[in-house]
């Protein structure tokens, strides 16, 4: 499956589970910023959305995949930053 893009001069990254991908991109920090200015009901909605996207069924059901020119650095979200600890059950390294 990965051989076709690689034979044409591309590098494949992923698949990475959506939850880990979004956490690597900073969704938790963005949610915290939204909560700071939110009403209690809005903050609750932000928390629910964050949980659905990063810890619920959507977090593992959907995957992210990227093709980049050969030799290009992995795109954001496809490499775990130093000190990144994914929640249990999330991939931390692309296969």
C-alpha positions in Angstrom: 0.0 0.0 0.0 2.8 2.5 0.8 4.9 1.4 -2.1 3.0 3.2 -4.9 3.4 6.7 -3.5 7.0 6.0 -2.5 7.9 4.8 -6.0 6.8 8.1 -7.5 8.9 10.3 -5.3 6.7 10.8 -2.3 7.0 9.8 1.4 3.9 8.5 3.2 3.1 9.5 6.8 0.4 7.8 8.8 -2.2 6.7 9.2 -2.4 8.3 12.6 -5.5 8.1 14.7 -7.5 11.3 14.7 -7.3 11.7 18.5 -3.5 11.6 18.6 -3.3 13.7 15.5 -5.4 16.5 16.9 -3.7 16.4 20.2 -0.3 16.7 18.5 -1.7 19.8 16.6 -2.7 21.4 19.9 -6.4 20.9 20.1 -6.3 20.7 24.0 -4.5 24.1 24.2 -7.0 25.6 21.8 -9.9 24.2 23.8 -8.5 25.7 27.0 -8.2 29.1 25.3 -11.9 28.8 24.2 -13.0 27.8 27.7 -11.3 30.9 29.3 -13.7 33.2 27.4 -16.8 30.9 27.4 -19.9 30.9 29.4 -20.5 27.8 31.5 -22.7 26.2 28.9 -20.2 27.0 26.1 -17.3 25.6 28.2 -19.3 22.4 28.6 -19.9 22.2 24.9 -16.1 22.7 24.2 -15.3 19.9 26.7 -17.8 17.6 25.1 -16.5 18.3 21.6 -12.9 17.8 22.7 -13.8 14.5 24.3 -15.7 13.3 21.2 -12.8 14.2 18.9 -9.9 13.0 21.0 -11.2 10.3 23.4 -14.5 9.1 21.9 -15.2 6.7 19.1 -14.2 9.4 16.5 -10.7 9.5 18.0 -9.9 6.0 16.8 -12.4 5.6 13.9 -10.9 8.3 11.7 -7.3 8.4 10.6 -5.0 11.1 9.1 -2.6 10.3 6.3 -0.2 12.6 4.3 1.9 12.3 1.2 4.8 14.7 0.9 7.7 15.1 -1.5 10.5 12.6 -0.7 12.9 13.9 1.9 10.4 16.4 3.3 10.0 16.6 7.1 6.9 14.9 8.5 4.0 17.3 8.5 2.7 18.7 11.8 0.7 16.0 13.6 2.5 13.1 12.1 5.5 13.1 14.4 5.2 13.1 18.2 6.8 16.2 19.7 9.3 15.7 22.5 7.5 14.9 25.8 4.2 14.1 24.0 2.3 11.5 25.9 -0.8 10.3 24.0 -3.7 8.9 26.0 -3.7 5.2 26.5 -4.7 3.4 23.3 -3.5 6.1 20.9 -0.7 5.5 18.4 2.3 7.7 19.1 4.4 6.7 16.2 3.3 6.2 12.6 3.4 2.5 11.6 
